[in-house]
Amino acid sequence: MIPESSNLLLLMPEFVLAGLALVVFASDLIIPEGKKEWVGRLAVMGLIGLLCVTIFSVMGVNEYVYNDFLLVDHYSFVFKIIFITVGILTILISEEFVKENLTSQGEYYGLLLLAILGMNMLIQSQEFLTAYISLELLSFCLYVLVGYSKFNPKSNEAAIKYIIFGTFSSAIFLYGLSMVYSIVGSTQYSDISGTLAASNAMDPVAILGIALIMIGIGFKIGIVPFHAWIPDVYEGAPTPVTAYLAIGAKIAAFAFLARVVIGVMLPAEELWENWQMILAISAVATMLVGNGIAIVQTKVKRMLAYSSIGHSGVLLSAVVVMGSTNGIVIESLGYYLIGYAVTSFAVFSAITAVTYRNGVELIKDFAGLSDQKPLLAASIAIGLFSLAGLPLFVGFTIKFYLFSSIAIGGYLWLAGIAVFASLISLYYYLIMIKSMYVDTASSEVIHNNIIVKWPMKTVILVSIIATIVLGIYPEPLVNQINEISNLFTP
């Protein structure tokens, strides 16, 4: 039995994060022109301090807060550390882009911090209204960030599309929640799961409500058939924001989905058995559609957008086997998300360095990058090889763990399709690598004017090292994630 606490100190990381966001907003008004880069550096220093606050205040805690509305446990602790780290790296790769393209730097960095606050509250939530409000806080920040290049028509279009799809999915989620509440009389996960588990004949209204909630979540994680917004949004958004969408927002959405499945659906065995096959079919469609369409893309960010959809299908495959191999699949899912984040930063950081100054967007525009900027080309190549799952990189290890857990869970055929989808991805990743290392640069594109300063170089080097080290020696990280799996093992 998890104890309940009224200790507000357990929410100290969230209070500090909200205060930091306000300080960053205000600092933009105080710091003089010519030194605005210190706004972002203030945010980075604040997040580093927040890491220490989080470790000292909630590490090892396993308690409910606010009448069981929030749960502070090792699961939320690990993901808070991930979200803060992703925020630090995103700010570092944003510095040069923000300096040259945006006038209100404090707003940009403040919105990033508030998005982290939404993520933190989302994975701690133990009832749907709190989760909904947290999800909307995250979504509103991302809507603004996607359209932050206000003089770029593609950014404006991406923001409008994202708002339309986002509000539509939120409305579906909220309508489904209202239907569940009409039957259960509560929005807490434990009450809903208890009612559904006790009902021999599932109430059709409750079933429809759960379906609408899952559809709303499906839009957020970008699975087929709710994926149409992703390519346009990824292409139009500023590249650092695209990285944040592909990494931070995806991790938060899947961490939330895992909470919902474990807390609401698994106790109702009859309901979960029906949903397993639905999710398995959606996972297959997501993997094949994402990787299949990525093959024909000529633009870098659209290729990475469809690649991200394919990875969502792989992650959804792991969710399918929850219940039968709960501990193993949670461990492999957490490891996959961390490895995916590290690898994606290796790719996106280098692409940001190339695109923010040159404005290139086609794969062929990266031709000759290895001759002029070998570090950037190596970062992209290592990241893409890792995403494809080649040995020596973390991508191979995370896929081995995840595919093994899917097979152990009784879905060997689903693991086989996931392996096949990874082989497809290797083809279009190699097209990008061939462009950088084999093709000759055209006279219109010159990469010599790219300047990689220390914030960007730091992220690139850290991502490359982590991609290799975590692939060769994953044990310390796996042991930490194993603490999460122990929480959900009967």
N, C-alpha and C positions, 0 to 999 in steps of 0.2 A: 504494500500500500504506500503510495507516494504521499508524503505529508504536505499540508497546505500552510502557506506562510503569508503574513501581511507585511513582511519586511520589504520596504521600498528599495533597500540597497541592492536587492536582486535585480532591479531594473536600472541600476546605476549606469551601465553602458548606454542605454537608450537616452537617459537624461543628459549624459555628457555629449552624446552624438547630436542631440537636438540643440544643445547650447553651442557646440562647435559650428553647426550650420549657421546659426545666427551671427556668431563672431565672424565667420568668413563672409557672409553677406555684408556686414558692417565694415569689414576691413577694406573692402573695395572703395569705400567712400573716403577712407583715411590715407591709404597708401598712395603716394604721388605718382603721376604719370612717369613712365620710364622705369618704374620699379614694380609694375603690376604682377610680374612673375612671382613675387613674394606672397601673393594671395593664394596661389596654388601650393606653394611650399608651406604656407601656414596650415593649409588643409592637410597636407601630408604629415607634417609634424603632429598635428592634432590626432590624426588617425593612428600614428605610431603610439602616441600616448594612450589612445583608446584601446589599443591591443593590450597594453599593460593593465589598464583598468578592468578590461574584460577577464583577463587571466586571473587577476587577484580577487575579483568580486564574485564570479560565478563558476569558476572551474571546480569541478567535483560536486556541484550543487545538483539536487534532484528534487525540486519542490514546485507545487502549484502556487500561483499568485492570483489575487483578485477573484475569490470564489471559483477557482478552477478555470478561469478564463484563459490564463497563460500558464505555460509549463516551462520552467527553467531547468533544463537537464543537459546531459552531455551532448545530445543530438543538436540542440540549439546552440550550445557553446561552440562546437566544431564549426558549424555553418556561420556563426557570427565571425569567427576568426577568418574564414574563407571570404566572406563578404567584405570585411575591412581590408584584407590583403588585396582583393580585386579592386577595391576603391583606390588604394594607394597606387597600384600599378597603372590604373586608368588615368589618374591625375598626372602621373609622370609622363605618360605617352601623349597627354593632351597639351602639355605646356607650350610647345612651339606652335601648334595649330591654333590654340586659343590666343596666343600673343599676336599672331599675324592676321587673324580673321575675326576676332570678337572684340567688342568694346567693353562689355560688362562681364569681366572675368569672375567676379564674386558670385554673380547669379549662376553661372555655369557650374562652378565648384560647389556652391551651396546646394544646388539641385542634386548633384551627385551624392552629397552627404545625406540629404533627405531620402533619396532612393534607398540608400543603405539602411536608414532607419525603418523604412517600409519593409525591407527584406527581413530585418531582425524581428520585427513584430509578427511578420507573417509566419515564420517557422516556429515561433513560440505559441501561436494561437491554438487554443483548444476548443474554440467555438467559431461558427461560421461568420457572424457579424464582425467580430474582431479581425478575422482573416480577410473579410471583404474590404474593410476600411484600410487595412494595411496594404492590400493588393492595389487599391485605388491610389493610395499615396505613392506607391512605387510607379504605377502606370502614369499618373499625372506628371510626375517628374520626367519620365521617359518621353511623354508626348512633347513636352517643351524642348527637351534636349535634341530630339530627332529633327525638329524644325529650327534649330538654333542658327543655321546658316541661312538667315532670312532673305538674303539677296540671291540665293541659289534656288531656282524654280523646282529642281528635283527634291531639295530638302523640304520646301513648302508642300509639295505634292505628297511626299512621304509622311509628313506630319499629319496632313488631313486624312490620308488613308488609315494611318495608325489610330487616330482618334476615332474614326468611324468604326473600324473593326473592334477597337478596344472597348468603346462604350456599348456596342452591340453585344459583345461577349459578357460584359459586366451585367447588362440587363438580363441576359439569359441566366447567368449565375444567380442573380438576386431573385428572379422569378422562381427558379427551381428551389431556392432556399425557402421562399414563402410557402411553397407547396409542401415541403418537408415539415415546416413549422406548423402548418395547419393540421398535420397528423400527429406529430410528436409533442408539440407544445413547448419545444426547446430548440435552441440552436447549438447546444454543446455536443461535441463529438460523442461523448460517452452516453448521453441520453438518447441520441439518434441511433447509435449502434445497438444499445440495449433494447430499444423498441423494435428495431428491425429484426434483431436476433430472436426476440420473444414471439414474433408473429409467424405462425406456421404458414398462413396464406398471405403473401406479401400484398400490402395495400397498393392498388394501381396508381394512386395519387403520389404515394411515397416513391414508388419506382420511377415515375415520370420526373419527380422532383430531383432525385439523385441523378437521373440521366441528364437533366438540364444543367445541374451543377458540374458534372463531368464534361459536358460540352463547353461550358464556360472556361473550365481549366484547360481543355483541349485547345481553345483559341490561344491562350496565353503561352502554352508550350510549343505551339506551332506544328501539331500533328495533322496528317491527312485525315479528313478533307478540310481542315480549318487552318491551312497553311498559306493561303493565297497572299496574305499581307506581307509575309516575310521578305521575299526578294525585293519588292519595291521599297520597303522601309529600310532594309539594309543598304540598298544602293544609294538612296537619297540622303540618309543620315550622315553627319560628319563621321569620318572613319573611326575616331576614338569612341564615339557614341555607338557605332556599329559593333565595336569590340565589346562594349559594356552590355549591349543587348545580347550578343551571342554568348557571353560568358556569365556575367553576373545575373542578369534577368533569367537566363535559362536554368542556372543552378538553383535560384530561389524558387522558380516554378516547379521544378522536379522535387525539391525538398518538401515543398508544400503538398504536392500530389502524393508523395510517400506518406506524409502525416495523415492525409485524408483516407488513403487506402487502409493504413494500419489502424487508425482510430475509429473509422466509421464502417468500412466495408468488410474487412476480414471477419469481425465477430458475427456478421450475418452471412453464414456459409452459403445459403441458397442464393442470395443476391450475388455474392462474389464469384460463385461458379459460373453464373451466366455472364458476368462482366469479364471474366478472364478471356473467353474466346473473342468477345467484342474487341477488347484491347489488343489481343494477339493479331487479329486481322488488321486493325488500324496500324499496329507496329510494322507489319509486313508492307502495307501500302505506303507508309511513311518512308521506310528504308528504300524501297524500290523507286518510288516517285522522286524522292530527294536526290538520290545518287544518279538515277537515270537521266533526269533533266539537267543535272549539273554537267553532264558530258558535253552538251551542246552550247554551253555558255561561253561567251567571248569576253565578258566583263568580269573582273576579279571579284568584286564584292557580290555580284549575283551568283557566281560560282560558289563562293563561300557561304552564301545564304542557303543555297540548295544543299550544300554539304552539311550545314547546321541542321537542316530538316532531316537529313539522313541520320545524323547522330541522335536526334530526338527519337527517331524510330528505334534505335538501339537501346536507348535508355528506357523507352516504354516497354521494350521486350523484358527488361529486368523487372519492371513493375508487375508484369503479368504473372510471374512466378512467386510473388509475395504470398506468404502463408504456408506454402509447402517447404520453402527453404528460407525462412524469414531472416535468420541471422546472417547467413552467407550472402544473400542477395542485397541486404542493406549495406554490408561491408563492401561488396563489389560495386554497388551503385555509388556509394560515397567516394570510393577510390577512383572510379571512372570520372566523376564530376571534377575532382581535383586534378587528375591527369589531363582531362580535356581543357581545363582552364589554363594550366601551365603551357600546354602545347599551343592553344589558340593565341595566347599572348605572344609567343615567339613569332607567329604568323602576322598578327594584326599590328604589333608594334613596328615591325619592319615595313609593312605595307603603308602604315600611317606616315612613316618617315619619307617614303617615296612619293606618296600622293598629295600630301598637304601643300607642297611647294610646286610640284610639276603639274598637278591636276590630271594625271594619267588615270585611266580607268579600265583600259583593255589589257588582256593578258599579253598580247603581242607587244604592248608598250614597255613591258619589263625585259624585253630582249637586251642582252648585253649587260644586265645589272651585275653579274658576277665579275665582270672585268673592271667595272668602275666603282662598285660598292660591294666588295666580297662579303663583308660582315652581314649586310642586309640580305643578300642572296642566300647565305648560309643559314640565317635565321629562318627565312621562309622555307627553304628546302628541308631543314631538320623538322620544322613544325609540320609540314605537309607529309613527310615520311612517317612521322609519329601519328598523325591523324589517320593515315592509312593502316597503321598497325604493324609496321615493320619492326623486327627485333632490334635490340639495343636501346630503343626509345620507350618512353613511358606508355605510348599508345599501344604497343604490343602487350605490355603487362596488364594494362587496364582491360583490354579486350579479352585477354586470356582469362582473367578473373571473372569478367562478366559473362562471357559465353559459357564458361564452365558452370556458373551458378544457374544459368538458364537451362542447360542440359540436365543438371542434377535435379532441377525442379520438374522434370518430366516433359520439357518442351524441346527435345533434341532437334526436331524439324525447324523450330524457330531459331535456334542457335545456328543451324546450317544456313538459313537464309541470311542471317546477320553476317556470317563469314562471307557469303557470296556478295552481299552489298559492300563489304569492305574491299573486296577485290575490284569491284566496279569503281570505287572511289580512287583506288590507286591509279587508274588510267587517267582520270582528269587532273589529278594532282601532278602526274608526270608531265602532262602538257604544260603546266605552269613552270615546272622545274626545267623542262627542255627549253622554254622560251628564255629563261634566265641564263642558262649555261651553254646552250648550243647555238641559238639563233643570234643573228647579228643585229645590233641596234640600228634603228632607222635614223636618218639625219634630223627628223623632227623632234625626237626625244633624246634629251641629254641628261644623264644622271649625275654628272660631275658637280652640278650646283646643289646637290643634296648635302645638307650639313646635319650631322648626327651629334647633338649635344649630350652632355652627361646624363640628364634624366632619361632620355630615350635609350641611350647606350646602356644604362644600368638595367632597364627592363629587358632589353634584348639579351644581354649577357646572363642575367639571372634566369630568364626563361630557357635559354639554350642549356645552361648547366642543369637546371631542374629537370628538363625534359630527358636528359641523358641519365642523370643520377637516379631519379625516381624509377627509371626503366631498369637500371642495373641493380639497385639496392632499395627496394620498396618497403622493406620490413618495418622501419620506424613509423612510417606513415600508416601502414596497414595495422600495426598494433594500436595506434591511436584511434583509428576508425573502428577497430574491433570492439572498443568500449561502447560505441553506438549500437553495434549489432547485439551486444549483450542485453541492452535495454529491451529489445523486442524478441528475444529468444524465450520461449515458454520455460 
